[in-house]
Amino acid sequence: MSDNQTDSGRRRFMKGTGVAAVSLGLAGCSGGGDEGTETTSEGTTSEGTETTESTPTEAGSAEDIEEGGIFNFGMGQPPNNINPIASSSAYSGVITDRIYESGAAIDPVNFEMHPNVFTDWTSEEMDETGDDDQPNVRLLFNVRTDGLTWNDGTEFTAEQVVWSYNYLLEQMPGAYVASLNAIDEVSMSDESDWDCEMILNSPVGTFAFDQFGIPILPKHKWEGVSDFSTYQPYENDGPVGLGPGVVTQYQPDTSIEVSFAEREGEYNLASLPWREEVNGIIAGGPFIDAMRISVYSSESALTQAFLEGEIDSLYDNIRTSSIDEVENTDGVELVDGFDTGYSHVSFNLRRTPLDDLPFRQVLGFAFDDVYWVQQLQRGYAQKGDFVMPPGYTAVRPETSNNAELLTAPATNAFDFRQGDSPGAVDVDGVRSFLTEGQMITGEGGTYAGFDYPGSLTGVTASQTEPKHEYTFGPVESSVLRQSDADPDQEIRVDGETITSINDGPLTMFVDPPQDSPQMAKMTENWVSMLQQIGIPVEQQVLSFNTALTRVYSEENFDMFEMGWVNLSPFATNTLYGLFHSDNADDHSVAEGDDEENNTSTSLNNPMGYGLFEDATADDLISTARTSLDTEARNAAAREAVEKIYLDFPTMVTMYNVVKWPVNSAEWDGFLGDIPGPGSTYLGVQMLQVHQAGSGSE
């Protein structure tokens, strides 16, 4: 089982409950081992990452399972393509993760790393040095070729693994830059006991999760592809991979079918011995003939299709407004899980005044967390704070001093500043925060009426003093003059209005209201609060795929709402991929006559965080990424997470309380009490779901 089967290592954009989201990471299930750690086909490697305690659903026996049937699945967005290295869409991943595999696998219960396409591996430091004078690391690994072929029946060899890595190193697709940057070379090994070797330019404590989590591409399909971004696998008798499925129908706007029964050749990865040892996992699948995916025009239509029995399940989560109805419907149930990402609003730090920390922090003061979580989400969400979800406790700052998860005062620095009446923002307090030159840097104090005890890990914000001077004067901008918020003053930045500086108000990209009705109400509320303060903001409705291009390819935005899923429980690859300057476009290199110094590669850090000395956690992220000691790595990760929180390039708005709806009358084998049961670990579900009444204990 690779990340292709669990989705756990790949960061992806997706639409989640109330907001569009993205899936972060690698297309294959990967995992990490400490230096010198060696695994075998029966072994595991644990990263020591603590997670929220849970008891996974008990598994039945595979011996009596009746195979067959088509599992009908629904999505509220179409895949933008099924090229595994050109798309970061979670909806594309629903298909491609059934097709492609990677070297190592992570299980969703213990977060231990297991062999997958690679049967075993070891690592050793070398005398040569690479990045920042750190020692190069040699990884030696063997490749599983017995019992495994490409899904078109073509023979699979270790040489093809080497070719695949070198092709990706040549192409450097943006979705995998975070992992590929650490690789110097991959070749066949001269060691008699090993098939292949990989040279890393610095130690990476989570190499099995990161470098071994990259999808393996077939040479016989990709060898002549000079530009990966334009390649369409389905138009070239594909996609072809090592996974259990084949795409037999592809009409992306309406329906897609992934067949397991029609796969050619051999596939034994679902029967590896370690799978039988993990609580809740059923080895030996897939047990269904096919997964039939229907695409619906909106989240409302998707939910209705499930309630009416048109589909057996849907991607990620049920809308909070429909939970009660599902609970009262016969023959269906909700599978519990916890979030593997977060919903967020993020800011373009290249633009004034979003380049200034106190202004960004004020945006958080105007976001009514109680209205969002308790009223709109009906309590089926947790208030957001850090860029690591609460299930990944080892890499959250509270762990540094045993503070209360999610409720410690240091996690509430940017909570809503309520005025004299419920639901009203403290306009005077927020304005004073700006005009008095205040900012929350990690030191204890009272800010806009709230006491803040100081940072949990001891870190401080990158910026030490305001970049701009803020004043308030007469309302001039048309967006504020016409606003129902009726502000009495408008902000000035160094004496100028924002509309004068930027040729218009700040623009917030939002989903179509029919796609995310709860987020539409929240954004309307938030914009109204900002306008009351005197900040000119307007909304612009964009489709999900259009927003992906504007934000992640062009970096042409002020603020946008979206979300991440499939974050790494080990944090390092997530932090590097989303918040390190290596993965942000500094707009210094033009590609083509009309690119305006903007690379065409989609990078996962569109905010530009890390490009500026007064907004960066690069050093902490690099320390965490290169540490081979688990405790030291987690400690550095916690500091990086809190520094990002204080620097506020992104505002984490919530974590989902996951309720995944399934047709339990006709299907069984679902695994609950794990992260992302219907998203991150959807691949696990598809390997073990089976017709109800068979294989149960």
BELBEL-V383209 format. One record per backbone hydrogen bond with DSSP energy under -1.0 kcal/mol. CO is the residue of the C=O (numbers start at 1). NH is the residue of the N-H. E is the energy in kcal/mol with one decimal. If there is no record, write none. Layout:
CO	NH	E
CO	NH	E
This chain:
2	5	-1.7
2	6	-1.2
3	7	-4.5
9	26	-3.5
10	25	-1.2
11	24	-3.9
11	25	-1.0
12	565	-1.0
13	22	-1.1
13	90	-4.4
14	21	-9.9
19	16	-4.2
22	13	-1.8
22	565	-3.2
23	12	-9.9
24	11	-1.4
34	37	-2.4
40	43	-1.5
45	113	-4.5
50	394	-1.5
62	65	-1.1
69	289	-2.4
69	290	-1.2
71	292	-2.3
72	312	-2.8
72	313	-1.0
73	294	-3.0
74	315	-1.8
75	296	-2.8
83	86	-1.4
88	13	-2.8
88	23	-1.1
89	93	-1.8
90	94	-1.1
92	95	-1.3
92	96	-2.5
93	97	-2.2
95	98	-1.7
96	99	-1.4
96	100	-2.2
98	245	-2.3
99	243	-3.3
101	216	-2.4
102	117	-1.5
103	116	-1.4
103	118	-2.4
105	114	-3.5
107	111	-1.1
112	107	-1.9
113	45	-2.5
114	105	-2.8
117	144	-3.6
118	116	-1.5
120	142	-2.0
121	39	-1.1
122	140	-2.3
124	138	-3.0
128	136	-2.7
130	133	-1.6
131	134	-2.2
134	130	-3.7
136	126	-2.9
137	200	-3.3
138	124	-1.7
139	198	-2.5
140	122	-2.2
141	196	-2.6
142	119	-1.4
145	148	-1.2
150	153	-2.3
151	264	-2.0
154	150	-2.5
158	162	-1.6
159	163	-2.3
160	164	-2.3
161	165	-2.3
162	166	-2.2
163	167	-2.4
164	168	-2.2
165	169	-2.4
166	170	-1.6
167	171	-2.3
168	172	-3.4
173	176	-1.8
176	180	-2.9
177	181	-2.6
180	183	-1.9
182	201	-2.3
185	199	-2.7
187	197	-2.8
191	194	-1.4
195	189	-2.5
196	141	-2.1
197	187	-2.5
198	139	-3.3
199	184	-3.4
199	185	-1.1
200	137	-2.0
201	131	-1.5
204	207	-1.3
206	210	-2.4
207	212	-2.3
208	31	-4.8
212	104	-1.7
213	28	-2.3
218	221	-1.4
218	222	-2.0
219	223	-2.1
222	225	-2.0
227	230	-1.3
232	235	-1.0
233	236	-1.7
233	238	-1.3
241	151	-2.8
246	259	-3.0
249	257	-2.3
251	254	-2.7
251	255	-2.2
254	295	-2.8
255	251	-2.8
256	293	-3.6
257	248	-2.2
257	249	-1.3
258	291	-2.9
259	246	-1.9
266	149	-2.4
268	271	-1.5
270	284	-2.4
272	275	-1.5
273	276	-1.1
274	277	-1.2
278	281	-2.0
287	68	-3.1
289	260	-3.0
289	261	-2.2
290	71	-2.5
291	258	-2.6
292	73	-3.4
293	256	-2.5
294	75	-2.1
298	302	-2.0
299	303	-2.5
300	304	-2.3
301	305	-2.0
302	306	-1.7
303	307	-2.3
304	308	-2.0
305	310	-2.5
306	309	-1.5
312	663	-1.7
313	74	-1.6
315	317	-1.9
319	322	-2.1
320	323	-1.1
322	326	-2.3
323	327	-2.5
324	328	-1.2
326	329	-1.7
329	332	-1.1
331	665	-1.9
333	662	-2.5
335	660	-2.8
336	673	-2.7
338	676	-2.6
340	567	-2.6
342	564	-2.8
343	653	-2.1
343	654	-1.0
344	562	-2.2
345	651	-3.4
346	560	-1.7
348	351	-1.7
353	356	-1.9
356	360	-1.9
357	361	-2.6
358	362	-1.7
359	363	-1.2
361	365	-1.4
362	366	-1.1
364	367	-1.5
365	417	-2.5
367	369	-1.3
368	372	-2.0
369	373	-3.0
370	374	-2.0
370	375	-1.2
371	376	-2.5
372	377	-1.4
373	379	-2.5
377	380	-2.3
380	657	-1.5
382	655	-2.4
389	392	-1.9
391	52	-1.5
391	393	-1.1
392	395	-1.3
393	396	-1.6
396	399	-1.6
397	400	-1.7
398	401	-1.1
398	403	-2.2
404	408	-1.8
408	411	-2.7
409	412	-1.7
412	415	-1.6
416	418	-1.1
417	426	-2.9
421	424	-1.9
424	419	-4.9
425	427	-1.8
426	430	-2.4
427	431	-2.5
428	432	-2.3
429	433	-1.7
430	434	-1.4
431	435	-2.9
432	436	-2.5
433	438	-2.1
434	437	-1.4
441	461	-2.7
442	455	-2.2
445	452	-3.2
447	450	-1.9
450	447	-3.0
452	445	-2.4
469	494	-3.2
471	492	-3.1
473	490	-3.0
477	481	-2.4
478	482	-2.3
483	486	-1.1
490	473	-2.5
492	471	-1.8
493	496	-1.6
496	493	-3.7
497	501	-2.0
498	502	-2.7
499	504	-1.1
506	538	-2.5
507	559	-1.7
508	540	-2.6
509	561	-1.2
510	542	-2.6
512	515	-1.9
512	516	-1.6
516	520	-2.3
517	521	-1.8
518	522	-2.3
519	523	-3.0
520	524	-2.0
521	525	-2.1
522	526	-2.8
523	527	-3.0
524	528	-1.9
525	529	-2.0
526	530	-2.4
527	531	-2.5
528	532	-2.1
529	533	-1.7
530	534	-1.1
530	535	-2.6
534	491	-2.6
536	506	-2.2
538	508	-2.7
540	510	-2.5
543	547	-2.6
544	548	-2.1
545	549	-1.5
546	550	-2.4
547	551	-2.6
548	552	-2.5
549	553	-1.3
549	554	-2.0
550	556	-2.7
552	603	-1.4
558	348	-2.3
559	509	-2.6
560	346	-2.4
562	344	-2.7
563	22	-5.8
564	342	-1.4
565	12	-1.2
565	24	-3.3
568	571	-1.3
570	572	-1.5
571	575	-3.1
572	576	-2.4
573	577	-2.8
574	578	-2.5
575	579	-2.2
576	580	-1.2
580	583	-1.8
581	584	-1.7
583	605	-1.5
605	608	-1.1
607	349	-2.0
608	611	-1.8
612	615	-1.8
615	610	-2.7
617	621	-2.6
618	622	-2.7
619	623	-2.2
620	624	-2.5
621	625	-2.4
622	626	-1.8
629	633	-2.7
630	634	-2.7
631	635	-2.4
632	636	-2.3
633	637	-2.2
634	638	-2.5
635	639	-1.9
636	640	-2.3
637	641	-2.7
638	642	-2.1
639	643	-2.4
640	644	-2.3
641	645	-1.8
642	646	-2.3
643	647	-2.6
644	648	-1.7
649	347	-2.2
651	345	-1.9
653	384	-1.2
654	343	-2.5
655	382	-2.9
658	337	-1.4
659	318	-2.1
660	335	-3.5
662	333	-2.1
662	664	-1.2
663	667	-1.3
666	692	-2.2
668	690	-2.5
674	338	-1.2
676	679	-1.5
676	681	-2.8
678	316	-2.4
679	682	-1.6
681	685	-1.5
682	686	-2.3
683	687	-1.3
685	689	-2.5
690	668	-3.2
691	694	-1.2
695	61	-1.6
